[in-house]
Amino acid sequence: MKSSVEPLEGNKVKVYVEVEEAEFDHDIDRAFKTLAKEVNLPGFRAGKVPRRVLEARIGLGPAREQALRESVPEYLSKAVREHDVDLIATPEVEITGGQDEGPVEFDATCEIRPEITVPGYGGLRIELPSVTPGDDEIEEAVQTELRRHGGLEPLDRPAETGDFVTLDLAATRDGEEVTGLNTEDWSYEIGQGWVAESFDDELIGASPGDELTFTATPKGTEEPADFTVKVTAVQSLTVPELTDEWVSENLGEFDTVDEWRADIVERMTEGRLNQARNQLVSKVTESLAGLVDLEPPESLVNADLQRRVQNTVQQFQAQGIDLEAWLSATGQDTNAFVESLRGQSHEAVKVDLALRAVAVAEQLEVEPDELESEYVRIAMQVGQKAKDVRKAYERNDAVPELISQLRKSKALDWLLHHVEMVDPTGAVLDRDTVLGHDHDDDDHDHADADDQGDDPVTMSEATTNEEDPS
């Protein structure tokens, strides 16, 4: 087989393939063996009719036609591998010679993944939530904890904002009870604004024994309801005085106020770090996609959209939810729902192309042991042997794409270790702190699988999809 590739306009190439007659004859012979299984001839067992006998009976045409149908995709696949053609859609194949006799010639117009450059990827700057709580936030957290240990004391005055009222609550609409708004002996803090518009205002000035009636619109609804509220008690919250003695007696793991306050700050900081880490990958990929000027090929967008829809359907099924019923209940139709995901697919393709470009620019390659480690990881996920997973990828020509996925993971890792991170005030955040490193080496190589497993921010958060080759 001989093949060549000619670039075309846009992200397309034309692959030319020529198969010598002698080579193609092996495919014809294979086709005859297949046809032999479908023909019953006296004196021969099924599938055992010799080619010369079968050819004399039915002619060469049916076998040649079947050989073309079966072998052309195989020859094209071989040519695509030889020339590293990165197909992203089904090629348009035209047989130009050899339909009846002689060498087989055909060409295939192939849409390929565009190769882009991403100027400025090394200078990305993203904004993340501040990881340092402010003094006011710390004090609010301290007071919240103190209130949990506080006690309610009865008052002999009308209720004010901040007081707790114990009440019996009833709400109706057109004579029917409003779900969730009928209860007895409920302790409610005035000023929370949980129930309905003007509800808290109606309670101000109330005293034990008062019965209030008014109309208000419950939170989360658009229709007003008729409220009847009977106040049975008015109380104020008394919080304990914050002292070392109180801390040691009520918070056994701490002996002083300073120790307790430091623990609160540490927990708040860790919570904010987790928020920042949860946003990190999406912020980096969003900024990276913003550097891509190319309009993504529709075939790639549609392929991602199809995967996205399939994943959504599977998630609904796993939760026991019928998608059609859910769409009907939410007033959506299937087409509108699918199209609502197209924007995500559009951005995902831009991210995919950009990560591939970064991998090329930074010469990020995958070593054989890294590829083998990935086979092992996948094997553990699917409950198979690593050698069987490797064979499945090789059998389905999926190894190049798996390598691309690993290179993209390395590219994302590279970006995470070079992006500038700032908080809403513009203050630069310490990259190692956000990534969860316990050292100051920004150039530490996190391509190693063991290192990735230890990082709070891992490459599994990348936005690309990995296909099961089997």
C-alpha positions in Angstrom: 0.0 0.0 0.0 1.2 3.5 -0.9 -0.3 6.7 0.6 0.2 10.4 0.7 -1.4 13.4 2.2 -2.3 16.8 0.6 -3.3 19.8 2.8 -6.6 21.5 1.9 -8.1 24.8 2.9 -9.3 25.0 6.5 -8.6 22.1 8.9 -8.9 19.5 6.2 -6.5 17.2 4.3 -6.9 14.7 1.5 -5.4 11.2 2.0 -4.5 9.3 -1.2 -4.2 5.5 -1.0 -3.1 3.0 -3.7 -3.2 -0.8 -3.1 -1.4 -3.1 -5.5 -3.6 -5.7 -7.1 -1.6 -8.6 -5.5 -2.1 -7.1 -2.1 -5.7 -6.5 -2.6 -6.2 -10.1 -3.8 -5.7 -11.2 -0.2 -8.7 -9.1 0.7 -10.7 -10.7 -2.1 -9.7 -14.1 -0.8 -10.9 -13.2 2.6 -14.2 -12.0 1.2 -14.6 -15.3 -0.6 -14.2 -17.1 2.7 -16.9 -15.0 4.2 -19.2 -15.6 1.2 -18.6 -19.3 1.4 -20.3 -19.4 4.8 -23.5 -18.1 3.1 -23.5 -20.4 0.1 -24.7 -24.1 0.2 -23.2 -26.2 -2.5 -23.7 -30.0 -2.8 -20.6 -31.9 -1.8 -19.1 -29.1 0.4 -19.6 -28.3 4.0 -20.8 -24.8 4.9 -17.9 -22.4 4.8 -15.6 -24.9 3.1 -16.3 -24.1 -0.6 -12.9 -23.4 -2.3 -12.5 -20.0 -3.8 -12.1 -21.3 -7.4 -15.3 -23.3 -7.1 -17.2 -20.3 -5.6 -15.7 -17.9 -8.1 -16.8 -20.1 -11.0 -20.3 -20.2 -9.5 -21.0 -16.6 -8.6 -18.2 -14.7 -10.4 -15.6 -12.3 -9.0 -17.9 -9.3 -8.6 -19.6 -10.0 -5.3 -16.3 -10.8 -3.5 -14.5 -7.8 -5.0 -17.4 -5.6 -3.9 -17.3 -7.0 -0.3 -13.5 -6.7 -0.2 -13.7 -3.1 -1.1 -16.4 -2.5 1.5 -14.4 -4.2 4.3 -10.8 -3.3 3.4 -11.0 0.4 2.3 -11.6 1.5 5.9 -8.7 -0.7 7.1 -6.3 0.8 4.5 -7.5 4.3 5.3 -6.9 3.7 9.0 -3.4 2.5 8.3 -2.7 5.5 6.2 -4.1 7.8 8.9 -1.7 6.2 11.5 1.3 6.4 9.2 0.8 10.1 8.5 -0.4 11.1 12.0 -3.7 12.4 10.7 -5.7 13.6 13.7 -9.2 12.8 12.5 -12.2 14.5 14.2 -15.0 13.4 11.9 -15.9 10.6 9.5 -13.9 11.0 6.3 -15.6 11.3 2.9 -14.2 8.5 0.8 -14.2 8.2 -3.0 -13.0 5.1 -4.8 -11.2 6.3 -7.9 -9.9 3.1 -9.3 -10.1 -0.7 -9.0 -13.8 -1.2 -8.6 -13.7 -3.9 -11.3 -10.1 -4.8 -11.7 -6.5 -3.7 -11.1 -5.0 -1.8 -8.3 -7.4 -0.2 -5.8 -7.2 3.6 -5.6 -9.2 5.9 -3.4 -8.9 9.3 -1.7 -10.5 10.5 1.6 -11.2 14.1 2.5 -10.5 14.3 6.3 -11.4 17.0 8.8 -8.6 17.2 11.2 -8.1 18.8 14.6 -6.8 22.3 14.1 -3.4 23.0 15.6 -3.3 26.4 17.3 -1.0 28.7 19.2 -2.1 30.4 22.4 -0.2 33.7 22.9 0.0 34.8 26.5 -0.7 31.4 28.2 2.4 31.9 30.3 1.0 35.1 31.8 -2.4 34.0 33.0 -3.8 35.9 36.0 -6.9 34.6 37.8 -8.9 35.9 40.7 -9.7 33.6 43.6 -11.5 34.1 46.9 -9.3 35.5 49.6 -7.9 32.8 51.8 -7.4 35.1 54.8 -10.5 35.9 56.9 -10.9 39.5 58.0 -11.2 40.7 61.6 -14.9 41.3 61.3 -15.5 37.8 59.9 -13.4 36.2 62.7 -15.4 38.1 65.3 -18.7 37.1 63.7 -17.6 33.5 63.8 -16.7 33.9 67.5 -20.0 35.4 68.3 -21.9 32.8 66.4 -20.2 30.1 68.5 -20.9 32.0 71.7 -24.6 32.3 70.7 -24.7 28.5 70.4 -23.8 28.3 74.1 -26.1 31.1 75.1 -29.5 30.9 76.9 -32.9 32.5 76.4 -34.2 34.8 79.1 -37.9 36.0 79.3 -38.6 39.7 78.7 -41.3 41.9 80.2 -41.4 44.3 77.2 -42.7 44.1 73.6 -40.5 42.3 71.1 -37.7 44.0 69.2 -35.4 43.1 66.4 -33.0 40.4 67.7 -35.4 39.0 70.2 -36.7 35.5 70.1 -40.4 35.0 70.0 -42.1 31.6 70.6 -45.2 31.4 68.4 -47.9 29.3 66.9 -48.0 29.9 63.1 -50.7 29.3 60.6 -50.8 30.3 57.0 -53.5 29.7 54.4 -54.2 30.6 50.8 -57.8 30.4 49.6 -58.7 28.5 52.8 -56.0 25.8 52.2 -52.9 25.4 54.4 -49.6 26.6 52.9 -47.1 23.8 53.1 -44.3 24.4 55.6 -46.0 27.4 57.3 -48.1 25.8 59.9 -46.4 24.9 63.2 -46.7 25.3 67.0 -44.3 26.4 69.7 -41.7 27.7 67.2 -38.8 29.8 68.4 -38.0 32.5 65.9 -35.4 35.3 65.9 -36.9 38.6 64.7 -34.8 40.0 61.9 -33.9 36.7 60.1 -36.4 37.4 57.3 -37.0 33.7 56.7 -40.8 33.5 56.5 -42.3 36.3 54.4 -42.1 39.9 53.4 -43.1 42.1 56.3 -43.4 39.1 58.6 -40.7 40.3 60.9 -42.1 43.9 60.9 -45.5 42.5 62.2 -43.8 40.8 65.1 -42.0 43.9 66.4 -44.0 45.3 69.3 -45.8 42.0 70.0 -46.2 40.7 73.6 -47.0 37.3 75.0 -50.7 36.5 74.4 -51.0 38.7 71.3 -52.6 37.2 68.2 -51.6 38.8 64.9 -53.4 38.5 61.6 -52.0 39.9 58.4 -51.4 39.1 54.7 -47.9 38.7 53.3 -46.1 36.9 50.4 -44.1 33.8 51.6 -40.5 33.6 50.6 -40.0 31.7 47.3 -43.6 32.3 46.2 -45.5 34.9 44.2 -48.9 34.6 45.7 -49.8 36.2 49.1 -51.1 34.2 52.1 -53.1 34.9 55.1 -51.1 34.6 58.4 -52.3 34.0 61.9 -49.6 34.3 64.6 -50.1 33.7 68.3 -47.2 34.9 70.4 -46.6 32.8 73.5 -43.3 34.2 74.7 -40.7 37.0 74.1 -37.1 36.3 75.1 -33.6 37.6 74.6 -30.5 35.6 74.0 -27.8 36.0 76.7 -24.3 35.0 75.6 -21.6 34.0 77.9 -18.7 36.3 78.7 -15.7 35.2 76.7 -12.9 34.3 79.2 -10.1 31.8 79.5 -12.1 30.1 82.2 -15.2 29.8 80.1 -13.2 28.4 77.2 -11.5 25.7 79.4 -14.8 24.7 81.0 -16.9 24.6 77.8 -14.5 23.9 75.0 -12.4 21.1 76.5 -9.7 21.0 73.9 -8.7 24.6 74.5 -7.4 26.3 77.6 -7.4 30.0 76.5 -9.4 32.4 74.3 -6.3 32.9 72.1 -6.0 29.1 71.5 -9.7 28.9 70.6 -9.6 32.0 68.4 -6.5 30.7 66.5 -8.4 27.4 65.8 -11.3 29.3 64.4 -9.0 31.3 62.2 -7.3 28.1 61.0 -10.6 26.4 60.2 -11.9 29.5 58.4 -8.6 29.7 56.4 -8.8 26.0 55.4 -12.4 26.5 54.3 -11.5 29.4 52.2 -8.5 27.5 50.7 -10.9 24.7 49.7 -13.2 27.3 48.0 -10.2 28.6 46.1 -9.1 25.1 45.1 -12.6 24.2 44.0 -12.5 27.2 41.6 -8.9 27.0 40.6 -9.1 24.6 37.6 -12.2 26.2 36.2 -10.7 29.7 36.5 -7.5 28.6 34.8 -9.3 26.9 31.9 -11.8 29.7 31.5 -8.9 32.2 31.2 -7.1 29.9 28.8 -10.1 29.6 26.6 -10.3 33.4 26.5 -7.0 33.4 24.7 -8.3 31.2 21.8 -9.5 33.3 18.8 -10.4 30.3 16.7 -14.0 29.3 16.2 -14.1 25.6 17.3 -15.0 23.1 14.5 -18.6 22.2 14.7 -17.8 18.5 14.6 -15.8 18.7 17.8 -18.5 20.8 19.5 -21.2 18.3 18.5 -19.1 15.4 19.6 -18.6 17.0 23.0 -22.2 17.9 23.2 -23.3 14.3 22.5 -21.0 13.1 25.3 -22.3 15.8 27.7 -25.9 14.8 27.0 -25.1 11.1 27.5 -23.4 11.8 30.8 -26.4 13.9 31.9 -28.8 11.1 31.0 -26.7 8.6 32.9 -26.6 10.8 36.0 -30.4 11.1 35.9 -30.8 7.4 35.5 -28.4 6.8 38.4 -30.6 8.9 40.6 -33.8 7.2 39.4 -35.0 10.3 37.6 -36.7 10.0 34.2 -35.3 12.8 32.0 -38.4 13.2 29.9 -40.5 13.6 33.0 -38.1 16.1 34.5 -38.0 18.1 31.3 -41.8 18.1 31.2 -42.1 19.2 34.9 -39.6 22.0 34.3 -41.3 23.2 31.1 -38.4 22.3 28.7 -38.3 20.2 25.5 -35.5 17.9 24.6 -34.1 20.1 21.8 -34.0 23.2 24.0 -32.3 21.2 26.8 -29.6 19.9 24.5 -29.0 23.3 23.0 -28.7 24.8 26.5 -25.5 22.7 26.9 -23.9 23.7 23.6 -22.2 26.8 25.1 -20.4 24.5 27.6 -19.3 22.2 24.7 -18.1 25.3 22.8 -15.8 26.4 25.7 -14.7 22.8 26.4 -13.4 22.4 22.8 -11.5 25.7 23.1 -9.9 24.5 26.3 -9.0 21.1 24.7 -7.3 22.8 21.7 -5.5 25.3 24.0 -4.2 22.6 26.4 -2.9 20.6 23.4 -1.1 23.8 22.2 0.5 24.4 25.6 1.7 20.7 25.6 3.4 21.3 22.2 4.8 24.6 23.1 6.3 23.3 26.4 7.4 20.1 24.9 5.5 18.0 27.4 5.9 14.4 26.5 4.6 11.1 28.0 7.2 8.6 29.0 6.5 4.8 28.5 6.4 4.2 32.3 3.8 7.0 32.6 1.6 5.5 29.9 1.9 2.1 31.6 0.9 3.7 34.9 -2.2 5.1 33.2 -3.1 1.6 32.0 -2.8 0.4 35.5 -5.0 3.2 36.9 -7.7 2.6 34.3 -7.5 -1.2 34.9 -8.2 -0.6 38.6 -11.1 1.6 37.7 -12.8 -0.9 35.4 -11.7 -4.1 37.3 -9.6 -5.5 34.5 -5.9 -6.4 34.0 -3.6 -3.7 32.8 -2.4 -5.8 29.9 -6.0 -6.3 28.7 -6.6 -2.5 28.9 -3.5 -1.9 26.9 -4.6 -4.4 24.3 -8.0 -2.7 24.1 -6.4 0.7 23.5 -4.1 -0.8 20.9 -6.8 -2.7 19.1 -9.0 0.4 18.8 -6.2 2.7 17.8 -6.9 4.7 20.9 -3.4 4.9 22.3 -2.6 8.3 20.5 -5.7 9.9 22.1 -4.8 8.5 25.5 -1.3 10.0 25.2 -2.9 13.3 24.2 -5.1 13.2 27.3 -2.0 12.7 29.5 -0.2 15.5 27.7 -3.1 17.8 28.3 -3.0 16.8 32.0 0.6 17.8 32.1 -0.2 21.1 30.3 -2.9 21.9 32.9 -0.5 21.0 35.7 2.1 23.4 34.1 -0.5 26.2 34.0 -1.4 25.7 37.6 2.2 26.1 38.6 2.7 29.2 36.5 -0.6 31.1 36.8 -0.6 34.3 38.9 -3.3 34.0 41.6 -4.8 37.1 43.2 -7.6 37.8 45.7 -10.5 40.3 45.1 -8.3 43.1 46.4 -5.5 42.3 43.9 -3.2 40.9 46.5 -1.1 38.0 45.2 -1.9 34.6 46.7 0.9 32.2 47.5 0.7 29.5 44.8 2.1 26.7 47.0 -0.4 27.4 49.7 -3.3 27.3 47.3 -2.0 24.1 45.6 -1.3 22.5 49.0 2.4 22.2 48.7 4.6 22.2 51.8 7.6 23.8 50.0 8.5 26.8 47.9 9.6 25.2 44.7 7.2 26.5 42.0 8.9 24.5 39.3 8.3 21.1 41.1 7.4 18.5 38.5 3.9 17.2 39.3 3.6 15.0 36.2 4.5 12.0 38.4 1.4 10.0 39.3 2.4 9.7 43.0 2.8 13.4 43.3 -0.5 14.1 41.6 -2.2 11.8 44.1 -0.9 13.8 47.0 -2.0 17.2 45.7 -5.3 18.8 46.8 -5.6 20.1 43.3 -5.3 17.1 40.9 -5.4 16.6 37.2 -8.6 14.6 37.4 -10.3 18.0 37.5 -9.5 18.6 33.9 -12.5 19.3 31.6 -11.7 16.8 28.9 -13.4 13.4 28.5 -11.6 10.1 28.3 -13.3 7.4 26.1 -13.5 3.7 27.1 -11.6 2.0 24.3 -13.4 -1.3 24.7 
